[in-house]
Amino acid sequence: MAGSRNWEVQYISRKDIFSLTEECAKVTGIPYVMDAYKEEALEIIDA
């Protein structure tokens, strides 16, 4: 929670959490940690 600067559970959304395995991502629909914000990161690298 502190890493996303959400100090209470009520402030955490699905955008603040990531799946640690690809299987979990498939089941829950929550992005796999290696794919999260991938497009944004590639834009920064390519700039």
Buried (B, 14 or more C-beta within 10 A) or exposed (E): EEEEEBEEEEEEEEEEBBBEEEEBBEEEEBBBBEEBEEEEEEEEEEE
